[in-house]
Amino acid sequence: MAKMIEQYLEQLHAHLADADPALVQDALYDAEEYLRAEMEGISAEETEARFAEVVDAYGGPQEIADAYRETEVTVNRALKVPEPGIRRGPLARFFGVLADPIAYGSLFYLFLSFVTGILYFTLATTMLGTGFGLLIVWVGAFILLAFFAMVRAIGFAEGRMVEGLLGVRMPRRPRALLRQADFGQRLKHWFTDRRTWASVLYMLLQLPLGTLYFSLLVTWISVSATAVAYPFLQAAVDYPLIQWGQYGYYLEPWAQPLVAVAGAVGLVLTLHIAKALGKMHGAYAKAMLVGTYSDTPDAARAA
């Protein structure tokens, strides 16, 4: 039975070879989930006939691949973020980011990554250190198993945030579980699965990346907002706001509107930078968190 399911999945993977990796992962794990559930408890004598019935009801690899492609197009159209109006010239394209939801989603995600980075890093270092430290008395094995299970859940949740805020297609199904595996098999599979360690690395790197994003955005926003507010603040007080040593400096009247405009342009530019950083982080998250069919060892697919 395991060999028949594996052959089916290999054919489905071949028909989806040029599709988005996240779509491929969803399709493969959906198919595996269904086939294993339908074939559970079937005797060896009935396996071949029953598998043919199950495939006939579910659909062949080519049919399922076509169905997923069509569904992906439909879902993408339904979830597509509306364009922020007609952008004809460079100025319109530059300021059009003010009406782009993805830019604001990226800005929010990049700030949020500082918080998630602290949580991920703390969790990974604490549980990995404790698990390996106590591995000699077997308690560590349970800690590592719990941690690996949490890594899979965190990777899926992080993917949903990436897709929702950054607009990058990520898996919409959690990765398949080893239902019939015992404790040792689960631990061995998760310990040797390269996607597990890629996800752990992602969790560890989220802290320095989140700190970098937070620092850059706070600096750009602070400088730009200060430039916008400075002319108004100077007009409201009777002393120079720029202090250098024993001297104070006032902005010339002609320079005040220029500084305010420069600050406003800086805020718009910050949205562009946030959107670009979000796009790059989304591509990085997909490379680290999206599994492939080859990620699942043969033992994990065995019945």
N, C-alpha and C positions, 0 to 999 in steps of 0.2 A: 504493500500500500504506500509506504513512504516513497518508494522509487517512482510510482505513478504520479504522486502529487508533485514530486520534485521535477519530473519531466514536464508536467503541465506548467509549472511555474517558470521553468526555463524557456518554454515556448512563448509564454506570455511576456516574459522579459525581453525576448528577442523581437517580438512584435512592437514593443514599446521602447526599442533601443534609442530612438531619437527624441523621446518625450522628456519632459521635465523630470529630473530625478525625484522630486517630491511626489509627483503624480505616479511615477513608477513604484515608489515605495508603498503608496496607498493601495494601488491596484494589486500588488503582489501580496501584501499582508491581508487584504480583504479576501482575496482568492484562497490563500492558505487557511485563513480562519474558517471560511465556509466549507472547504473541502474536508478539513480535519473534523469539523463538527458533524458533517454528514456521514463520514466514514467511520466514526467512532463506534466501536463494538461490533463491527462487521467481521465475520469469520473469514479465514483465508480462502475457503472454497467459494465464497460469495463476493470476494473482493473485486474481481475484474468486472463482473456483470454489474455490481452495484456502483462501481466507479463510473462506468459508462452512463448509467442512469443519472448520476449526480452531475456529470459534465454536460449531459444533454439538457438537464434542467437549468444549470447555471449558465452555460454557454461555453463555446470553444475559445481557445486563446485569442484567435483573430477577432472573434465577435466581441469578446470582453475588452480587448484593446481598443477597438473602434468605439465601443460604448463609452469608455473612459475618456477618449479624446473628445467625443461629442459633448459629454457632460462637462468637461473642463471648459470648453468654449462657452457653453451656456452659463456656467457659474461665473466665469470671468466677466462676461457681459453684465451679469446681474450685480457683481461686486465692484465693477469698474468705477473708480473715482471720477466724477465729472471733471472735465477740463475747465480750468479757471478762466473761461471766456476766450474770445478770439484774440490771438496775439500776433500782430502783424509786423511790428518793427522791433528793434533791439530794446528800446525803452519799455515797450509793452511786455516783452518777454521777461525783462528784468523785474518789473514791478508786478507781473502776473503771479509771482510766487506768493504774494500776499493773500491770494485766493486759492492757494493750493493746499488741500488737506494733508497731503503726504509730507509737505514741508513742516507743518505743525506737528504731525505725528512723529516725524523724525526728531524734531526738537525735544518733544516730550520723552521719547524713548532714550535719547542720548543722556538726558538728565536722569532718567530712571535707571539707566545702566550703572550709575555710580552706586545706587542703593543695592541693586541686585548683585553688583560685583562684590560688595562687602559681604552680603549674605552667602553667595556662592563660594567665595574664597574661604570664609570661616567654616562653612559646612564641610567643604572638601578637605581642608587641612586637618580639621579636628577629627572627622570620622576616618579618614585614611590613616592618620597617625595612630589613632586609638586601635583601629582594626588590625593593622600590621603589628602593632606593639603587643597585642593580646592574642595574636594568631597561634602562638605556641600552646595556649590553653584552650583553644577552640572557641572561646568567646569572641575572639576577633573575627572568626569566620562568619558568625551571625551578624556582627556589626558591618562587615564588608558586604554581605548579601543585602542587608537593609540599605546600605549606602548605594550599591549598584542599582537597586530598585528605585531609589530616590533620584539617581542620575537620569534614568530613563524618563521618569515623570517630569523632572525639571527640564530635560531637553525638549520634551513635547510641549510643555507650557511655554518655554522660551520661544519655540518655533511659532506658536500661535500669536505671541506678542509681536514677533518680528513680522509676521504676515499682516496682522491687524494694523500696526503702526507704521511699518516701513514699506508695505505693499509688495513684499517679496514672497513668492509662492513657497510655502513650507508644508510638511506633511499634515494632513487633517485626520489621520488615524494614528493611534498609539502603536508602537511596534509590537509584533506578536510575542506572546509569552510562551514559556516552555511548560505547557500544562501537565504533561505526563512525566516531567523530569523530577527527580528527587532533589534533595538539598545539595548534594555534591555536584550533580549535573548542572544545576542552575548556577552555582558558584563558579564552576569551571567555565561554563559558557560565557557568563558575564565578565569573568576575569580575562578570558582570551579574546573577547570580541573587541576588535579595534575601534568600533564605534563607541564603545563604553569609554575607552581612554581618550578618544577625540572629544567626547562630551565633557570628561573631567578636565581636559586641557582648556576647553572653552570656558568652563567655570572658573578656573584659576586665572585665565587671561582677562576675564571680564573686569576684574578689579583694576589692573593698570589701564586698560582701555577706558573703563568708565571714569576713572580719575582724570585721564587725558581729555576725554570729551567734556567733562564737567568744567575743568579748568579753562579750556579754550572758549567754551560757550559763555561762561561767566565773565571772562575777560572781555570778549567781544561785545557782549550785551551791556556790560557796565560802562565801557568806554563810549559806546554809541549813545546809550541813554544819558550819560553825563553830558555829552556834547549837545544833545537835544535840549536838555534842561538848563544848561549853563547860562545862556543869554537871559532866560527868564529869572533865574535865581539872582544873577548879578543886578538885574533891574529892581529886584525886591529888597536888596540890602545896600547899605551905603559904605561898604568896605570891599576891597579887592578879594576875590575868592582864590585867585592864583597867588600863592606865596612861594617865594624863593629866597631863602636866607632872611635878610632884614627888609627885603623889598616886596611890594605887592604890585600886581599887574591887573589892569582893566582891559577888557576887550574893546577895541575901537568899535564905534557904532556900525561902521560898514562891514565889520567882520562877524558881527553877531548872527545875522541871518545865514551867512555862509557856514558857520560852525554848526548851527542847528540843522541845516540841510545835510551837511556831511554826516552828522549823527544819525539822521533819518535814513540816509543811504546805507550807513553802516548796519542799521537794524535789518534792512532788507537784505543786505549782503549776508548777514548772519543766517537768515533763513535759507539762502542758497547754499551756504556752507553746511548747515545742518542737514539739508536734503542730500547733498553729495556724500557726507559722512554716513548718513543712514543707508544710502544705496550701497556703499562699500561694505558697511557692517553687515547688511543683509546678505551680500554675496559670500562674505566670510562665514556667517552663521550657517548658510546652506551647505557650504563645503564641510563644516565641522559636525553638523547635527543631522544631516540627512543621510540615512543609511542606504546601502545598496544590497542587492540580492546576495552578492558574494560575502557580505558581512556576516551572514548567518552560517555558522559551521554545520557540517553534515549532521553532527550529533543532535543539533537543535532541531533539525527537520525530521529526524527519525521518529517513528511512531512509538 
